[in-house]
Amino acid sequence: MPPTAEAFWLVKPGSGEIRPTPVSAPGPGEVLVRTLHSGVSRGTETLVFRGGVPESQHTAMRAPFQDGDFPAPVKYGYLNVGVVEQGPADLLGRTVFCLYPHQTRYVVPVEAVTVVPDTVPPARAVLAGTVETALNALWDAAPLVGDRIAVVGAGMVGAGVAAILSRFPGVRVQVVDANPDRADVARALGVDFALPADATGDRDLVVHASATAAGLTRSLELLADEGTVIELSWYGDQPVSVPLGENFHSRRLTIRSSQVGGIAPARRGRRSYADRLAVALDLLADPVFDTLLTGESTFAELPAVLPRLTSGELPALCHLITYPSGD
């Protein structure tokens, strides 16, 4: 008998449920994975949950194994870690990462999973997609030894960028966030912290990840002349006002977008998506990334947890979802 599965579905904006889902037996070149953990990205996934994906971005925002269409009903998610129950002998029993939604079991092609190194605990491995985004942003940014860098917005992605930058030789990193509680996050990552009004300027590089117009404005203010803002925020259906008058042109400032959907041009042609994800998983051997895991719930609690994450009642960077053990 094929195994049964359950999946989380967004039924309508602001409301989700767990539904039974058929799972077929894996064919040649496929694996059956039993989920151990998945992660909820408080940024993108809560935007999807509230129905904030613009119609013009419905195709671009599709997750690799998404079912349904925006705004709803839709099965959405992309941070999944599980164990291979059926498939090629070299993968049986291995822990793998996959860009799959919140579901107890699933079948995907072999090439859709990446083996998690033994040095990375399964729960921490759900951060692979986030660290991959941060890695791609830093490929775009190309920081230099000794740079003065600000990361504006200490959410899940911003904290991931700061965690990687904290290991760069000679680089001085300051995390800037309007929430004073994020000082604890910065401290755990080993970097400086400042509220927006107190942040230090004359930065060679600013990575912006607050998803607010105020954050982007402050990012420009913190730059040294001819500096660059790497824009990692995705605003969904929210308009953004940016002050491109005053001294934006005379100081020759740059705003450059970065998005994980494409390999950064600096590495395109030399690194594949699989290569980039493998590097992200190797970085996760560092326990400092546990700082990004800020809450945990069971899979059965997910329909009640997502509204609380979306409203901000439940503060989180990455909220970990833990699944029942196998049958």
C-alpha positions as CSV (number, residue, x, y, z in Angstrom):
1,M,0.0,0.0,0.0
2,P,1.3,3.5,-0.9
3,P,2.0,5.6,2.3
4,T,-0.6,8.2,3.2
5,A,0.4,11.8,3.8
6,E,-1.0,15.1,5.2
7,A,-0.2,18.6,3.9
8,F,-0.9,22.1,5.0
9,W,-3.0,24.2,2.6
10,L,-3.8,27.9,2.6
11,V,-7.6,27.7,2.0
12,K,-8.1,31.4,1.7
13,P,-6.0,34.4,2.7
14,G,-5.6,34.3,6.5
15,S,-6.9,30.7,6.9
16,G,-5.2,27.3,6.5
17,E,-5.9,23.6,7.2
18,I,-4.3,20.2,7.1
19,R,-5.6,18.0,4.4
20,P,-5.0,14.3,3.5
21,T,-2.8,13.9,0.4
22,P,-2.3,10.9,-1.8
23,V,1.4,9.8,-2.3
24,S,2.3,7.4,-5.0
25,A,5.1,4.9,-4.8
26,P,8.4,6.3,-6.1
27,G,9.4,5.3,-9.6
28,P,12.8,5.0,-11.2
29,G,14.9,8.1,-10.4
30,E,12.6,9.2,-7.5
31,V,12.7,9.1,-3.7
32,L,10.0,8.9,-1.0
33,V,10.9,11.3,1.8
34,R,9.4,11.3,5.3
35,T,9.5,14.9,6.7
36,L,11.3,15.5,10.0
37,H,11.2,19.3,10.1
38,S,10.0,22.2,7.9
39,G,10.6,25.9,8.5
40,V,8.3,28.8,8.2
41,S,9.9,31.9,6.8
42,R,8.2,34.8,8.6
43,G,8.8,37.1,5.6
44,T,7.7,35.4,2.4
45,E,5.4,32.8,3.8
46,T,3.4,35.2,6.0
47,L,3.0,37.5,2.9
48,V,1.6,34.5,1.0
49,F,-0.6,33.6,4.0
50,R,-2.2,37.0,4.0
51,G,-2.8,36.9,0.2
52,G,-0.2,39.6,-0.6
53,V,1.4,38.2,-3.7
54,P,0.7,40.6,-6.6
55,E,-1.1,39.1,-9.6
56,S,1.9,40.1,-11.8
57,Q,4.1,37.9,-9.6
58,H,2.0,34.8,-9.4
59,T,4.2,32.9,-11.8
60,A,7.5,34.2,-10.5
61,M,6.6,33.4,-6.9
62,R,5.6,29.8,-7.4
63,A,7.6,27.4,-5.2
64,P,9.2,24.4,-6.9
65,F,6.6,21.9,-5.7
66,Q,3.7,24.2,-5.1
67,D,0.1,22.9,-5.7
68,G,-2.7,25.3,-6.4
69,D,-2.5,29.0,-7.4
70,F,-2.2,32.3,-5.6
71,P,-3.9,33.7,-3.7
72,A,-5.6,30.4,-2.7
73,P,-6.2,27.5,-2.3
74,V,-2.5,26.8,-2.4
75,K,0.1,24.4,-0.9
76,Y,3.2,26.6,-0.4
77,G,6.5,26.2,1.3
78,Y,10.2,25.5,0.6
79,L,12.2,24.6,3.7
80,N,11.8,20.9,4.2
81,V,14.2,18.3,5.8
82,G,13.4,14.6,5.9
83,V,14.7,11.1,5.7
84,V,14.6,9.0,2.5
85,E,12.4,5.9,3.0
86,Q,12.4,4.6,-0.5
87,G,14.7,5.2,-3.5
88,P,18.2,4.5,-4.7
89,A,20.4,2.5,-2.2
90,D,22.9,5.3,-1.7
91,L,20.1,7.6,-0.4
92,L,18.2,5.2,1.8
93,G,18.1,6.4,5.3
94,R,19.9,9.6,4.5
95,T,18.7,13.0,5.7
96,V,18.0,15.4,2.8
97,F,16.9,19.0,2.2
98,C,14.2,19.7,-0.4
99,L,12.4,22.9,-1.5
100,Y,9.0,21.2,-0.6
101,P,5.9,22.6,1.2
102,H,4.8,21.5,4.7
103,Q,3.8,17.8,4.1
104,T,4.4,14.6,6.1
105,R,5.6,12.5,3.2
106,Y,6.3,13.2,-0.5
107,V,7.8,11.8,-3.7
108,V,10.2,13.9,-5.8
109,P,13.0,13.3,-8.4
110,V,16.3,12.3,-6.9
111,E,17.9,15.5,-8.2
112,A,15.4,17.6,-6.1
113,V,17.0,16.5,-2.8
114,T,20.4,17.4,-1.4
115,V,22.0,15.2,1.2
116,V,22.5,17.1,4.6
117,P,26.1,16.7,5.8
118,D,26.5,14.7,9.0
119,T,27.9,17.8,10.7
120,V,24.5,19.6,10.3
121,P,21.6,18.7,12.7
122,P,18.3,18.1,10.7
123,A,16.5,20.9,12.6
124,R,19.2,23.4,11.6
125,A,19.2,22.2,8.0
126,V,15.8,23.8,7.4
127,L,17.7,27.1,7.2
128,A,19.5,25.9,4.0
129,G,17.1,27.9,1.7
130,T,17.6,31.1,3.8
131,V,21.4,30.7,4.0
132,E,21.4,30.1,0.2
133,T,19.6,33.4,-0.3
134,A,22.2,35.2,2.0
135,L,25.0,33.5,0.1
136,N,23.7,34.6,-3.2
137,A,23.3,38.2,-1.9
138,L,26.9,38.2,-0.9
139,W,28.0,36.9,-4.3
140,D,26.2,39.9,-5.6
141,A,27.6,42.3,-3.0
142,A,31.3,41.0,-3.3
143,P,32.4,42.5,0.1
144,L,36.1,43.1,0.5
145,V,38.5,42.4,3.4
146,G,38.2,45.3,5.9
147,D,34.8,46.6,4.6
148,R,32.4,48.5,6.9
149,I,29.1,46.9,6.4
150,A,25.6,47.5,7.7
151,V,22.8,44.9,7.6
152,V,19.5,46.8,7.9
153,G,16.7,44.4,9.1
154,A,17.5,41.5,11.4
155,G,14.9,39.2,10.2
156,M,15.6,35.7,9.0
157,V,17.4,36.7,5.8
158,G,19.2,39.7,7.3
159,A,20.4,37.6,10.2
160,G,21.6,34.9,7.8
161,V,23.7,37.6,5.9
162,A,25.1,38.9,9.2
163,A,26.0,35.4,10.3
164,I,28.1,34.8,7.1
165,L,29.6,38.2,7.2
166,S,30.7,37.8,10.8
167,R,33.2,35.2,9.5
168,F,34.8,37.6,6.9
169,P,38.3,38.7,7.9
170,G,38.6,42.3,8.9
171,V,35.0,43.1,8.2
172,R,33.1,45.3,10.8
173,V,29.4,44.4,10.7
174,Q,26.6,46.4,12.3
175,V,23.0,45.0,12.4
176,V,20.4,47.8,12.3
177,D,16.8,47.1,13.4
178,A,13.9,49.1,14.8
179,N,13.3,46.2,17.3
180,P,15.6,46.5,20.3
181,D,15.1,42.8,21.0
182,R,17.2,42.1,17.9
183,A,20.2,43.2,19.8
184,D,20.2,39.7,21.4
185,V,20.3,38.2,17.9
186,A,23.3,40.4,16.9
187,R,25.1,39.6,20.1
188,A,24.7,35.8,19.4
189,L,26.0,36.3,15.9
190,G,29.0,38.2,17.2
191,V,28.3,41.5,15.4
192,D,27.4,45.0,16.5
193,F,23.8,46.3,16.9
194,A,22.2,49.7,16.6
195,L,18.7,51.2,16.4
196,P,18.2,53.1,13.1
197,A,18.7,56.5,14.7
198,D,22.0,55.4,16.3
199,A,23.5,53.5,13.3
200,T,27.0,54.3,12.2
201,G,27.3,55.8,8.7
202,D,30.0,55.9,6.1
203,R,29.4,52.2,5.2
204,D,31.1,50.7,2.2
205,L,28.2,48.4,1.7
206,V,24.7,48.1,3.1
207,V,22.5,45.0,2.8
208,H,18.8,45.9,3.2
209,A,16.4,43.2,4.4
210,S,13.7,45.0,6.5
211,A,11.0,45.1,3.7
212,T,10.1,48.7,4.7
213,A,10.5,52.0,2.9
214,A,12.0,53.5,6.0
215,G,14.6,50.8,6.1
216,L,15.6,51.3,2.5
217,T,15.8,55.1,3.1
218,R,18.0,54.6,6.1
219,S,20.2,52.2,4.2
220,L,21.0,54.9,1.6
221,E,21.7,57.4,4.4
222,L,24.3,55.0,5.9
223,L,26.3,54.6,2.7
224,A,29.7,56.2,2.1
225,D,29.9,58.1,-1.3
226,E,29.7,55.7,-4.2
227,G,28.5,52.9,-1.9
228,T,26.0,50.2,-2.7
229,V,22.8,49.0,-1.2
230,I,22.0,45.3,-1.9
231,E,18.2,45.1,-1.8
232,L,17.0,41.8,-0.5
233,S,13.6,42.8,0.6
234,W,10.5,41.7,-1.3
235,Y,7.6,44.0,-0.8
236,G,4.8,41.9,-2.4
237,D,1.9,44.2,-3.2
238,Q,3.1,47.2,-1.1
239,P,4.3,50.3,-2.9
240,V,7.6,51.7,-1.8
241,S,8.7,55.3,-1.8
242,V,12.5,56.0,-2.0
243,P,14.2,59.4,-1.8
244,L,16.2,59.5,-5.0
245,G,16.4,63.3,-5.0
246,E,18.7,65.3,-2.6
247,N,22.2,63.9,-2.9
248,F,21.4,60.4,-4.3
249,H,23.0,61.3,-7.7
250,S,25.8,63.6,-6.5
251,R,27.0,60.9,-4.1
252,R,26.7,58.3,-6.9
253,L,24.9,55.8,-4.7
254,T,23.7,52.4,-6.1
255,I,20.7,50.2,-5.3
256,R,21.2,46.7,-6.6
257,S,18.5,44.0,-6.3
258,S,19.4,40.4,-5.3
259,Q,17.1,37.4,-5.5
260,V,17.7,33.8,-4.9
261,G,15.8,32.7,-8.1
262,G,18.9,33.3,-10.2
263,I,22.6,32.7,-9.6
264,A,24.4,35.9,-9.0
265,P,26.1,37.1,-12.2
266,A,29.5,37.0,-10.5
267,R,29.2,33.2,-10.2
268,R,26.8,32.4,-13.1
269,G,28.3,29.9,-15.5
270,R,30.7,28.6,-12.8
271,R,28.2,27.6,-10.1
272,S,25.0,25.6,-10.4
273,Y,22.0,25.8,-8.2
274,A,23.1,22.5,-6.7
275,D,26.6,23.9,-6.0
276,R,25.1,26.9,-4.2
277,L,22.8,24.9,-2.0
278,A,25.7,22.5,-1.1
279,V,27.8,25.5,0.0
280,A,24.8,26.8,2.1
281,L,24.5,23.4,3.8
282,D,28.3,23.3,4.5
283,L,28.0,26.7,6.2
284,L,25.3,25.4,8.4
285,A,27.8,23.2,10.2
286,D,28.4,26.3,12.3
287,P,26.1,26.3,15.4
288,V,25.9,30.1,15.3
289,F,23.0,29.6,12.8
290,D,20.8,28.1,15.6
291,T,20.3,31.8,16.5
292,L,17.9,31.9,13.5
293,L,15.6,29.2,14.9
294,T,13.4,31.1,17.3
295,G,10.4,28.9,18.0
296,E,9.0,25.4,17.5
297,S,5.6,23.9,17.0
298,T,4.2,20.5,15.9
299,F,2.8,20.0,12.4
300,A,-0.7,19.7,13.8
301,E,-0.4,23.2,15.3
302,L,0.6,24.8,12.0
303,P,-2.9,26.1,11.0
304,A,-3.1,28.0,14.3
305,V,0.6,29.1,14.3
306,L,0.6,30.8,10.9
307,P,-2.0,33.5,11.8
308,R,0.0,34.3,14.9
309,L,3.2,34.6,12.9
310,T,1.5,36.8,10.3
311,S,0.0,39.2,12.9
312,G,3.3,39.5,14.7
313,E,1.8,38.0,17.9
314,L,4.3,35.3,17.7
315,P,7.7,36.9,17.0
316,A,10.1,34.7,15.0
317,L,13.0,34.6,12.6
318,C,12.5,31.0,11.4
319,H,9.8,29.0,13.1
320,L,10.5,25.3,13.2
321,I,7.8,22.8,12.5
322,T,8.4,19.2,13.9
323,Y,6.6,16.2,12.4
324,P,5.5,13.0,14.1
325,S,7.9,10.0,13.9
326,G,7.4,7.5,11.2
327,D,4.9,4.7,11.3
